[in-house]
Amino acid sequence: MPETKLNIKLLEDLCNAFGPSGHEQEAQQIAHDYGKKFATDIEFDRMGSVIFKKIGNEDGPKIMLAGHVDEIGFVITSIEKNGFLTFHQLGGWPDQSLLAQEVLIRPFKGGDKIIGIIAAKPPHILSPKERTQVVTKDKMHIDIGCSSKKEVKELGIRIGDPAVPYAFFRTMERKKKVEKEDSDKNEPEKTRATTLAAAKAFDDRIGVFIILEVLRRLSEEQVKHPNTVYCVSTTQEEVGLRGARTSAQKIMPDVGFALDVDISGDVPGTKGLVQKMGKGVCISAGDGSMIPNPRLRKFAIELAEEKNIPYQPAFLRMGGTDAGIIHITGMGAPSLFCGTATRHIHSHHGILDLEDVEASVQLMVEMIKKLDWPTVESFTKL
């Protein structure tokens, strides 16, 4: 792996942890135990969000960085007589991504987590009509190897138990094209090494990881910053930005950032998305939940260019992030979504480039250094 300042073991632990919306405790405990070493203070809201406070200047503006710790998952909705389980989604799942995939269920009575498979009919018995139709979630069942409701209950499973994708973090070394300058058009193509990561739950453990990396660097590098930074591991984003609402109400930030995945527009069949994996931190021009403060976005772009931090523009017609709530908290807070372009989000396995993650961390640190009162007030001053 190319040399990196990122704590890859922390990222692996976060991604492998169990933590669908409303059941984030295991993943949140990892974030808490790591971040407490670098925070001035730790606060909590009553939705389970953890707020790592880092004081630079107590009289300066309050800067909120949010990454949501919940991942998309499932909740068991019934136990059938034949021992199969039905489920409802926690967060948005495309139907076609689910059949024959493994899930990990946390039983009500504790003990070992139970692995199940979302049942799929073999092609030999599909009718011609079924071969051309997408099976919808309401017609799917989870198979845990039981043949009766009694067997299921003996395993400790009850209606309401949560589940997540059964998938694990890994890295892979790849070659990346080196961008040519206009004057180098006739030069042969060059490549260099980069490290990609694959895992479940990049949405949004990558955001939590970024805020923890920012917090660590502010502390270890003794970065002077004219503000107080609140790095927040929020909850229940996938079901309505809920933890961001309660934590932002507690903090009442002056500026807000959401750190999250962005949809990578380089997957076959993906059209109309300019952001691509491996091209730097995505500085969003807007999404379905908010219009970013244009002066704050300009500030971020100009700083990235000044510091030679790889960045790219981004835009989403639908969907949103925690910034959608932060920017309308109290009397409002100039806010911005900075994303990591990720392939195959809202599935069992996402892929991203760790260089994009590093670019996001660097941009956040550089902005924090400069966000004093005159700068913050300039974002909304007439």
C-alpha positions as CSV (number, residue, x, y, z in Angstrom):
1,M,0.0,0.0,0.0
2,P,1.3,3.5,-0.8
3,E,2.3,5.4,2.3
4,T,-0.7,7.1,4.0
5,K,-1.4,9.2,7.1
6,L,-4.8,7.6,7.4
7,N,-5.6,5.1,10.2
8,I,-6.8,2.2,8.0
9,K,-7.4,-0.1,11.0
10,L,-9.9,2.4,12.4
11,L,-11.6,2.6,9.0
12,E,-11.8,-1.2,8.9
13,D,-13.2,-1.4,12.4
14,L,-15.8,1.2,11.7
15,C,-17.0,-0.4,8.4
16,N,-17.2,-3.9,9.8
17,A,-19.2,-2.8,12.9
18,F,-22.9,-3.5,13.2
19,G,-25.0,-0.3,13.2
20,P,-28.1,0.2,11.1
21,S,-30.3,3.3,11.7
22,G,-31.6,3.3,15.3
23,H,-29.2,0.5,16.4
24,E,-25.8,2.3,16.1
25,Q,-24.3,1.5,19.5
26,E,-21.6,-0.9,18.4
27,A,-20.2,1.4,15.7
28,Q,-20.7,4.5,17.9
29,Q,-18.7,2.9,20.7
30,I,-15.7,2.5,18.3
31,A,-16.0,6.2,17.3
32,H,-16.3,7.3,20.9
33,D,-13.4,5.3,22.2
34,Y,-11.1,6.6,19.4
35,G,-12.2,10.2,19.4
36,K,-12.1,10.8,23.1
37,K,-8.3,10.8,23.1
38,F,-8.2,13.9,20.9
39,A,-11.3,16.0,22.0
40,T,-11.3,18.8,24.5
41,D,-14.7,17.6,25.7
42,I,-17.4,15.1,24.7
43,E,-21.1,15.8,24.6
44,F,-24.2,13.8,23.6
45,D,-27.7,14.3,22.4
46,R,-30.6,12.1,23.2
47,M,-30.7,10.5,19.8
48,G,-27.3,8.8,20.4
49,S,-25.1,11.2,18.5
50,V,-21.6,11.8,19.9
51,I,-20.2,15.3,19.8
52,F,-16.4,15.7,20.0
53,K,-15.6,19.3,21.0
54,K,-12.2,20.7,20.1
55,I,-11.6,24.3,21.4
56,G,-9.3,26.6,19.5
57,N,-10.8,29.9,20.5
58,E,-13.8,29.7,22.8
59,D,-15.0,33.1,21.6
60,G,-14.7,32.2,18.0
61,P,-17.4,30.7,15.7
62,K,-18.8,27.2,16.2
63,I,-17.9,24.9,13.3
64,M,-19.9,21.6,13.0
65,L,-18.5,18.6,11.0
66,A,-21.1,15.8,10.7
67,G,-20.7,12.3,9.6
68,H,-23.5,9.8,10.2
69,V,-22.6,6.6,11.9
70,D,-25.7,4.6,10.9
71,E,-25.7,2.3,7.8
72,I,-28.5,1.1,5.7
73,G,-30.0,-2.1,7.0
74,F,-33.2,-4.1,7.7
75,V,-35.7,-4.8,10.5
76,I,-37.4,-8.2,10.8
77,T,-41.2,-7.7,10.4
78,S,-42.6,-11.3,10.7
79,I,-41.6,-14.9,11.3
80,E,-43.4,-17.3,8.9
81,K,-44.7,-20.7,9.8
82,N,-42.0,-22.3,7.6
83,G,-39.2,-20.5,9.4
84,F,-38.5,-17.8,6.8
85,L,-38.4,-14.1,7.8
86,T,-39.8,-11.0,6.2
87,F,-38.2,-7.6,6.6
88,H,-38.5,-3.9,6.0
89,Q,-35.7,-1.6,4.9
90,L,-33.8,0.9,7.1
91,G,-32.7,3.3,4.5
92,G,-33.1,3.0,0.8
93,W,-32.3,-0.3,-0.9
94,P,-32.7,-0.9,-4.6
95,D,-34.6,-4.2,-5.0
96,Q,-32.3,-5.6,-7.6
97,S,-29.3,-5.5,-5.2
98,L,-30.7,-7.9,-2.6
99,L,-31.5,-11.4,-3.9
100,A,-29.1,-14.1,-2.7
101,Q,-27.1,-11.6,-0.6
102,E,-26.2,-12.5,3.0
103,V,-27.4,-10.5,6.0
104,L,-26.3,-10.4,9.7
105,I,-29.2,-10.4,12.2
106,R,-28.8,-9.3,15.8
107,P,-31.2,-11.5,17.9
108,F,-33.4,-9.8,20.6
109,K,-32.0,-12.2,23.2
110,G,-28.4,-11.5,22.4
111,G,-25.8,-14.2,21.8
112,D,-24.3,-14.9,18.5
113,K,-25.4,-12.8,15.5
114,I,-27.2,-15.0,12.9
115,I,-26.3,-15.1,9.2
116,G,-29.2,-15.3,6.8
117,I,-29.6,-15.4,3.0
118,I,-32.2,-13.4,1.1
119,A,-33.9,-16.3,-0.7
120,A,-33.7,-16.4,-4.5
121,K,-35.5,-18.9,-6.8
122,P,-33.1,-20.7,-9.1
123,P,-33.5,-20.0,-12.8
124,H,-34.7,-23.6,-13.5
125,I,-38.1,-22.9,-12.0
126,L,-38.6,-19.2,-13.1
127,S,-41.5,-18.6,-15.5
128,P,-40.7,-16.6,-18.6
129,K,-42.5,-13.6,-17.0
130,E,-40.5,-14.0,-13.8
131,R,-37.3,-13.9,-15.7
132,T,-38.0,-10.3,-16.8
133,Q,-39.4,-8.9,-13.6
134,V,-37.6,-7.4,-10.6
135,V,-38.6,-9.1,-7.3
136,T,-39.6,-6.4,-4.9
137,K,-38.6,-6.3,-1.2
138,D,-42.2,-7.0,0.0
139,K,-42.0,-10.4,-1.7
140,M,-38.6,-11.3,-0.4
141,H,-37.7,-13.6,2.6
142,I,-34.6,-14.2,4.7
143,D,-33.6,-17.9,5.1
144,I,-31.7,-18.6,8.3
145,G,-31.9,-22.4,7.8
146,C,-34.9,-23.0,10.0
147,S,-38.1,-25.0,9.1
148,S,-40.5,-23.6,11.6
149,K,-41.4,-20.6,13.7
150,K,-40.5,-22.5,16.8
151,E,-36.9,-23.0,15.6
152,V,-36.5,-19.3,14.8
153,K,-37.7,-18.3,18.3
154,E,-35.3,-20.8,19.9
155,L,-32.5,-18.8,18.2
156,G,-33.7,-15.7,20.1
157,I,-35.0,-13.9,17.0
158,R,-38.1,-11.7,17.4
159,I,-40.0,-9.2,15.3
160,G,-38.1,-5.9,15.4
161,D,-34.6,-7.4,15.4
162,P,-32.2,-5.4,13.2
163,A,-29.9,-6.7,10.4
164,V,-27.1,-5.4,8.2
165,P,-25.3,-6.6,5.1
166,Y,-22.8,-9.4,5.8
167,A,-19.7,-8.0,4.2
168,F,-16.2,-7.1,5.2
169,F,-13.6,-4.3,4.6
170,R,-10.6,-4.9,2.3
171,T,-8.1,-2.9,0.3
172,M,-6.7,-3.4,-3.1
173,E,-3.8,-1.9,-4.9
174,R,-4.5,-0.4,-8.4
175,K,-2.9,1.9,-11.0
176,K,-4.2,5.4,-11.6
177,K,-3.7,7.5,-14.7
178,V,-1.6,10.6,-14.1
179,E,-3.5,13.6,-15.5
180,K,-1.6,15.3,-18.3
181,E,-1.0,19.0,-18.6
182,D,-2.1,20.7,-21.8
183,S,1.6,21.0,-22.8
184,D,2.1,17.2,-22.4
185,K,-0.5,16.0,-24.9
186,N,2.1,14.0,-26.9
187,E,3.7,12.4,-23.8
188,P,2.9,8.6,-23.3
189,E,0.3,7.7,-20.7
190,K,1.7,7.5,-17.1
191,T,0.2,5.7,-14.1
192,R,1.0,5.6,-10.4
193,A,-0.1,3.4,-7.5
194,T,-3.2,4.1,-5.5
195,T,-5.1,2.2,-2.8
196,L,-8.8,1.4,-3.1
197,A,-11.0,0.1,-0.3
198,A,-14.2,-2.0,-0.5
199,A,-16.7,-2.5,2.3
200,K,-20.2,-2.2,3.4
201,A,-21.3,0.9,5.3
202,F,-19.0,3.5,3.6
203,D,-22.3,5.4,3.7
204,D,-21.4,6.9,6.1
205,R,-18.7,5.4,8.2
206,I,-16.3,7.2,5.8
207,G,-17.8,10.5,7.0
208,V,-17.3,9.4,10.6
209,F,-13.8,8.4,9.8
210,I,-13.0,11.7,8.2
211,I,-14.2,13.8,11.2
212,L,-12.2,11.5,13.5
213,E,-9.1,12.0,11.3
214,V,-9.6,15.7,11.3
215,L,-10.0,15.7,15.1
216,R,-6.8,13.6,15.5
217,R,-4.7,15.9,13.3
218,L,-5.9,19.0,15.0
219,S,-4.8,17.5,18.3
220,E,-1.6,15.7,17.3
221,E,-0.3,18.5,15.1
222,Q,-1.3,21.1,17.6
223,V,-3.1,23.1,14.9
224,K,-4.1,26.6,15.9
225,H,-7.7,27.4,14.9
226,P,-9.7,30.6,15.6
227,N,-12.9,28.7,16.4
228,T,-14.4,25.7,18.3
229,V,-14.8,22.6,16.2
230,Y,-17.6,20.1,16.9
231,C,-17.0,16.8,15.2
232,V,-20.3,14.9,15.4
233,S,-21.0,11.3,14.7
234,T,-24.7,11.6,14.1
235,T,-27.4,8.9,14.1
236,Q,-30.4,8.0,12.0
237,E,-29.4,10.0,8.9
238,E,-30.7,7.3,6.5
239,V,-34.2,7.6,7.9
240,G,-34.6,11.3,8.0
241,L,-31.4,13.2,9.1
242,R,-32.7,12.8,12.7
243,G,-29.4,12.8,14.7
244,A,-28.2,15.8,12.8
245,R,-31.3,17.7,13.8
246,T,-30.9,17.1,17.6
247,S,-27.1,17.6,17.7
248,A,-27.3,20.8,15.6
249,Q,-30.0,22.1,17.9
250,K,-27.7,21.4,20.8
251,I,-24.6,23.0,19.2
252,M,-26.3,25.9,17.2
253,P,-23.4,26.0,14.8
254,D,-22.3,29.1,12.8
255,V,-20.9,27.0,9.9
256,G,-21.8,23.4,9.1
257,F,-20.2,20.7,6.9
258,A,-21.6,17.2,6.1
259,L,-19.0,14.6,5.3
260,D,-20.6,11.7,3.4
261,V,-20.3,9.5,0.3
262,D,-21.2,10.9,-3.1
263,I,-22.4,8.9,-6.0
264,S,-19.5,8.1,-8.4
265,G,-20.4,8.9,-12.0
266,D,-17.9,6.4,-13.5
267,V,-20.0,3.2,-13.2
268,P,-21.5,1.9,-16.5
269,G,-25.0,3.1,-16.9
270,T,-24.4,6.2,-14.7
271,K,-25.2,9.4,-16.6
272,G,-25.3,13.0,-15.7
273,L,-22.9,12.9,-12.7
274,V,-19.6,14.8,-13.1
275,Q,-18.0,13.5,-9.9
276,K,-15.8,10.4,-10.3
277,M,-13.9,8.1,-8.0
278,G,-10.2,9.1,-7.7
279,K,-10.6,12.7,-8.7
280,G,-10.5,14.3,-5.3
281,V,-12.9,15.6,-2.6
282,C,-16.4,16.4,-4.1
283,I,-17.4,20.0,-3.3
284,S,-21.1,19.9,-3.8
285,A,-23.1,22.5,-5.7
286,G,-26.4,21.2,-4.3
287,D,-28.6,18.2,-3.7
288,G,-32.2,17.4,-2.9
289,S,-31.9,18.7,0.7
290,M,-30.1,22.0,0.4
291,I,-28.4,24.7,-1.7
292,P,-24.9,25.2,-0.3
293,N,-24.0,28.8,0.7
294,P,-22.2,29.9,-2.5
295,R,-19.6,32.0,-0.7
296,L,-18.7,29.1,1.6
297,R,-18.4,26.8,-1.4
298,K,-16.2,29.4,-3.2
299,F,-14.1,29.7,-0.1
300,A,-13.6,25.9,-0.1
301,I,-12.7,25.7,-3.8
302,E,-10.3,28.6,-3.7
303,L,-8.6,27.1,-0.6
304,A,-8.3,23.7,-2.3
305,E,-6.7,25.3,-5.3
306,E,-4.3,27.3,-3.1
307,K,-3.2,24.3,-1.1
308,N,-3.1,21.9,-4.2
309,I,-5.7,19.6,-2.7
310,P,-7.4,17.5,-5.3
311,Y,-11.1,18.4,-5.6
312,Q,-14.0,18.2,-8.1
313,P,-17.4,19.7,-8.5
314,A,-20.4,17.6,-7.7
315,F,-24.2,17.8,-7.9
316,L,-27.1,15.5,-7.0
317,R,-30.7,16.0,-8.2
318,M,-32.1,13.8,-5.5
319,G,-31.0,12.7,-2.0
320,G,-29.4,14.7,0.7
321,T,-27.1,14.7,3.7
322,D,-26.9,16.0,7.3
323,A,-26.2,19.5,5.8
324,G,-29.8,19.6,4.8
325,I,-30.7,20.0,8.5
326,I,-27.6,21.8,9.7
327,H,-28.1,24.8,7.3
328,I,-31.7,25.5,8.7
329,T,-30.9,25.1,12.4
330,G,-31.6,28.2,14.6
331,M,-31.3,31.3,12.5
332,G,-29.4,29.3,9.9
333,A,-25.8,28.3,9.3
334,P,-23.9,28.5,6.0
335,S,-23.3,24.8,5.2
336,L,-21.6,22.6,2.6
337,F,-21.5,19.0,1.7
338,C,-18.1,17.6,0.9
339,G,-18.3,14.0,-0.4
340,T,-16.2,11.0,-1.3
341,A,-17.1,9.6,-4.7
342,T,-18.0,6.0,-4.0
343,R,-19.1,3.3,-6.4
344,H,-22.1,1.0,-5.6
345,I,-23.5,2.9,-2.6
346,H,-26.6,1.5,-0.9
347,S,-25.5,-2.1,-1.6
348,H,-23.5,-4.8,0.1
349,H,-20.2,-3.6,-1.3
350,G,-19.0,0.0,-2.0
351,I,-15.6,1.0,-3.5
352,L,-13.7,4.2,-3.0
353,D,-10.2,5.7,-3.4
354,L,-8.4,6.4,-0.2
355,E,-6.6,9.4,-1.9
356,D,-10.0,11.1,-2.1
357,V,-10.5,10.5,1.7
358,E,-7.1,12.1,2.4
359,A,-8.1,15.1,0.2
360,S,-11.3,15.5,2.2
361,V,-9.4,15.4,5.5
362,Q,-6.8,17.9,4.3
363,L,-9.5,20.3,3.0
364,M,-11.4,20.2,6.3
365,V,-8.2,21.0,8.3
366,E,-7.2,23.9,6.1
367,M,-10.7,25.4,6.3
368,I,-10.8,25.1,10.0
369,K,-7.5,27.0,10.3
370,K,-9.1,30.0,8.5
371,L,-12.7,30.1,9.8
372,D,-12.6,33.1,12.1
373,W,-15.4,35.5,12.7
374,P,-14.7,37.9,9.8
375,T,-14.5,35.0,7.4
376,V,-17.7,33.3,8.7
377,E,-19.6,36.6,8.7
378,S,-18.5,37.3,5.1
379,F,-20.6,34.2,3.9
380,T,-23.9,36.0,4.7
381,K,-23.0,39.7,4.9
382,L,-24.7,42.0,2.4
